Amino acid sequence: MDRLETMEIFKRVVETNSFSKASELLDLPRPKITRAIQILEQHVGVRLLNRSTRRVSVTEDGALFYERCVQILADVLDAESSLSNKRESPAGTIRVDTSGTIARALLLPSLHQFYEEHPEIDVRLGLADRVIDLIQDGADCVIRMGGLEESSLVARRIGDARIVTCASPAYLERYGVPSTLDELSNHWAINYVSARSGRTFPFEYSVEGETVRIPMKSMLAVNDGSTYITAAELGYGIIQPSRFMAAKLIEQGRLQEILTEHESPSTTVSIVYPHRNLTAKLRIFADWVYALAQRNPDLRIQRE
């Protein structure tokens, strides 16, 4: 069996803690995965993995070998991408996970331009309003809003999402337009609930250098960004979204910005990788996403 292929199999088994999951991600038969690990352990002369009926875990020697495999495989991919015509046209598949709202508002309207410049790169979008495990889910990168909790991951800040408060004209006609933050207590919100923690996000405003959080009463709470914006368009309440996600509806008059004199703290948008060793195709995609964000007035990074 090819040495590099065996190292890739070992890497996937370690990252997923599963022979079956590695088989699924690599699209290889389970027996081939098992045999590859047996051959590899025989070749290096040490046990790399501990097996039980329920899970697979890496040994101390296996952990050291895994780190070298990650570096070697990344170097090989980068070297291959720099050769011949791949230097001009990197090729292959990139697995990108993001939310449906980011995909629809930022990526999809301009993705055809990326394909025109890089026709050999295949972008596969996974859409979820939740924090995924890049390694377990087999993603090359994630485009994410908010803080980075996993210290082992590498994040590149690509934008600062401007936050606005808005509602549909029908809602504002029925309940009135609030002119002060105190008047929000007389209104209904569509609350956004974290799909990961179940926490409801309050409305936030910057007042005299401090962040003021205002819990809002609501009859409806959702954990999906697209549903959040659609519910506001249908008149179910006030929302506080990232403006770039609602920009088209605001321009069309289907949502109306309110409390515009009260600024809200922006939210960081990042592209996140499992490690620093990027392939040429992933580096090109990340640079493209960064440039795309910086051309958007609602996402441009706010310099300190």
C-alpha positions in Angstrom: 0.0 0.0 0.0 1.2 3.5 -0.8 3.0 5.1 2.2 1.3 8.5 1.9 -2.1 6.8 1.6 -1.4 4.8 4.7 -0.4 8.0 6.6 -3.6 9.7 5.5 -5.7 6.7 6.7 -3.9 6.8 10.0 -4.4 10.5 10.3 -8.2 10.2 9.7 -8.5 7.3 12.2 -6.8 9.4 14.9 -8.9 12.5 14.2 -12.2 10.7 14.2 -11.4 8.0 16.8 -13.1 5.6 14.6 -12.2 3.1 11.8 -15.8 3.4 10.4 -15.8 7.2 10.3 -12.4 7.2 8.6 -13.7 4.7 6.1 -16.7 7.0 5.4 -14.7 10.2 5.0 -12.1 8.6 2.8 -14.6 6.5 0.8 -12.6 3.3 1.4 -13.8 -0.1 2.6 -13.5 -0.7 6.3 -11.3 -3.8 5.9 -8.8 -1.7 3.9 -8.6 0.8 6.8 -8.0 -1.9 9.3 -5.4 -3.6 7.2 -3.6 -0.3 6.5 -3.2 0.4 10.2 -1.9 -3.2 10.8 0.7 -2.8 8.1 1.7 0.6 9.4 2.2 -0.6 13.0 4.2 -3.6 11.7 6.4 -1.2 9.6 7.2 1.2 12.5 7.4 -1.5 15.1 5.2 0.1 17.7 1.5 0.2 18.6 0.0 3.4 17.4 -3.6 2.9 18.4 -5.4 1.3 21.3 -8.6 -0.5 20.2 -11.7 -1.5 22.2 -15.1 -2.6 21.2 -16.4 1.0 21.6 -13.6 3.3 20.6 -10.2 3.9 19.2 -7.6 6.0 21.0 -4.1 7.0 20.0 -1.0 5.8 22.0 1.8 8.1 23.1 3.9 7.0 20.2 1.0 7.3 17.9 0.4 10.9 19.0 4.0 11.8 18.1 3.7 10.0 14.8 0.4 11.7 14.0 1.9 15.2 14.4 4.6 14.2 11.9 2.1 12.7 9.5 0.0 16.0 9.5 3.1 18.0 8.7 4.3 15.6 6.0 0.9 15.3 4.2 0.4 19.1 4.3 3.9 19.6 2.8 3.2 17.1 0.1 -0.1 18.7 -0.9 1.5 22.2 -0.9 4.4 20.9 -3.0 2.1 19.3 -5.5 0.0 22.5 -5.8 3.1 24.5 -6.6 4.1 22.3 -9.5 3.4 22.6 -13.2 0.0 24.0 -14.2 -1.2 23.7 -10.6 0.9 26.7 -9.7 -1.4 28.8 -11.9 -4.6 26.7 -11.3 -4.8 24.8 -8.0 -7.2 21.9 -8.2 -9.2 19.7 -5.9 -12.1 19.8 -3.4 -12.5 22.2 -0.4 -15.0 21.4 2.2 -16.4 24.6 3.8 -18.9 24.7 6.6 -20.8 27.9 7.4 -24.4 29.0 8.2 -27.0 29.3 5.5 -27.3 33.0 6.0 -23.6 33.6 5.5 -23.7 31.4 2.4 -26.7 33.2 0.9 -25.7 36.8 1.8 -21.9 36.6 1.2 -20.7 33.6 -0.7 -23.3 32.5 -3.2 -23.8 35.9 -5.0 -20.1 36.0 -5.9 -19.1 32.3 -6.0 -19.3 32.3 -9.8 -16.5 34.8 -9.9 -14.3 32.5 -7.8 -15.0 29.6 -10.2 -14.1 31.8 -13.2 -10.7 32.4 -11.7 -10.2 28.9 -10.3 -12.3 26.5 -12.4 -10.4 23.4 -11.0 -11.4 24.0 -7.4 -14.6 22.3 -6.2 -16.2 24.1 -3.2 -18.5 21.9 -1.1 -20.6 23.9 1.3 -22.0 22.4 4.5 -24.6 24.6 6.1 -25.4 24.7 9.8 -26.1 27.3 12.4 -24.0 25.4 14.9 -20.4 24.9 15.8 -19.1 21.8 14.1 -16.0 19.7 14.9 -13.8 20.4 11.9 -11.9 17.2 12.3 -14.8 14.9 13.1 -16.9 16.3 10.3 -14.1 16.4 7.8 -14.2 20.1 7.0 -11.2 22.0 5.7 -12.4 25.3 7.1 -15.4 27.0 8.8 -16.7 30.5 8.3 -18.0 31.5 11.7 -19.4 34.5 13.5 -18.5 35.3 17.1 -15.6 34.3 19.4 -13.4 31.3 19.0 -13.7 28.8 21.9 -11.5 26.0 20.7 -7.9 27.0 21.5 -6.4 24.3 19.2 -7.9 25.9 16.1 -6.5 28.6 14.0 -8.7 31.6 13.1 -8.2 34.4 10.6 -10.4 37.5 11.1 -12.1 38.3 7.8 -14.6 40.9 8.9 -16.5 42.8 11.5 -20.2 42.4 11.0 -22.2 45.5 11.7 -25.3 44.8 13.8 -28.6 46.7 13.3 -32.1 46.6 14.8 -35.0 46.3 12.4 -38.5 45.1 11.8 -41.1 44.9 9.0 -43.2 47.9 8.1 -46.3 46.0 9.0 -45.0 45.3 12.5 -44.0 49.0 13.0 -47.4 50.2 11.7 -49.1 48.0 14.2 -47.0 48.5 17.3 -45.3 51.9 16.5 -41.6 52.8 16.0 -39.5 52.8 19.2 -37.4 56.0 19.5 -35.5 55.1 22.7 -34.1 52.0 24.2 -36.5 52.2 27.1 -39.4 51.9 24.6 -38.2 48.4 23.6 -40.0 47.1 26.7 -43.3 47.8 24.9 -42.3 45.7 21.9 -42.0 42.1 20.8 -38.8 40.5 19.6 -38.1 37.4 17.7 -35.5 35.9 20.0 -32.4 34.1 18.6 -31.4 31.0 20.5 -28.0 29.4 20.3 -28.3 26.0 18.7 -25.3 24.9 20.7 -26.0 26.2 24.2 -29.7 27.0 24.2 -28.9 30.5 25.4 -31.2 33.3 24.2 -29.2 36.3 23.0 -30.4 39.7 24.3 -30.3 42.9 22.2 -27.0 44.8 22.7 -26.2 48.5 22.4 -23.1 50.6 23.1 -23.9 53.3 25.6 -21.1 55.6 26.8 -18.5 53.1 26.1 -20.3 50.2 27.8 -22.3 47.4 26.3 -25.9 47.4 27.5 -27.9 44.2 27.2 -31.6 44.3 26.9 -33.6 41.1 27.3 -36.6 41.2 25.0 -40.0 39.6 25.4 -41.1 37.4 22.5 -43.7 35.0 21.3 -41.3 33.3 18.9 -37.7 32.1 19.3 -35.6 30.4 16.6 -32.1 28.9 16.3 -31.6 29.4 12.5 -30.4 32.7 10.9 -32.5 32.5 7.8 -35.7 31.7 9.8 -34.9 34.6 12.1 -34.8 37.1 9.3 -37.8 35.6 7.5 -39.9 35.7 10.6 -39.1 39.5 11.0 -40.1 40.1 7.4 -43.4 38.4 8.1 -44.0 40.8 11.0 -43.5 38.5 14.1 -41.3 41.0 15.9 -38.1 43.1 16.0 -34.7 41.4 15.3 -31.1 42.4 15.7 -29.2 40.8 12.8 -25.9 41.3 11.1 -26.8 44.0 8.5 -25.1 42.2 5.6 -27.5 39.3 6.1 -30.6 41.6 5.9 -29.2 44.2 3.5 -31.2 43.2 0.5 -34.5 43.2 2.4 -33.7 46.6 3.9 -32.9 48.0 0.5 -36.2 46.6 -0.8 -38.1 48.2 2.1 -39.3 44.8 3.4 -37.4 45.4 6.6 -36.8 48.9 8.2 -33.9 49.9 10.4 -34.9 51.5 13.7 -33.0 53.0 16.6 -30.3 54.0 14.1 -28.8 56.5 16.6 -28.0 53.7 19.0 -24.9 51.7 17.8 -24.6 48.0 18.6 -21.2 46.2 19.1 -20.0 44.5 15.9 -19.5 40.7 15.7 -16.2 39.2 14.4 -16.4 37.0 11.4 -13.6 34.5 11.0 -12.4 31.7 8.8 -11.2 28.8 11.0 -8.8 26.0 10.2 -7.8 22.9 12.1 -4.1 23.8 11.8 -1.8 26.4 10.2 -0.6 24.2 7.3 -2.9 25.3 4.5 -2.9 23.8 1.0 -2.6 26.2 -1.9 -6.3 25.8 -2.9 -7.5 26.5 0.7 -5.2 29.5 1.0 -6.6 30.9 -2.3 -10.1 30.4 -1.1 -9.4 32.0 2.2 -7.9 35.1 0.5 -10.9 35.3 -1.8 -13.3 35.2 1.1 -11.3 37.9 3.0 -11.3 40.2 -0.1 -15.0 39.6 -0.6 -15.8 40.6 3.0 -13.6 43.7 2.8 -15.6 44.9 -0.3 -18.8 44.7 1.8 -19.5 48.0 3.7 -21.3 46.0 6.4 -18.4 43.6 6.9 -15.3 45.7 6.4 -12.9 45.3 9.3 -13.1 48.2 11.7 -9.6 49.4 12.5 -8.9 50.3 16.1 
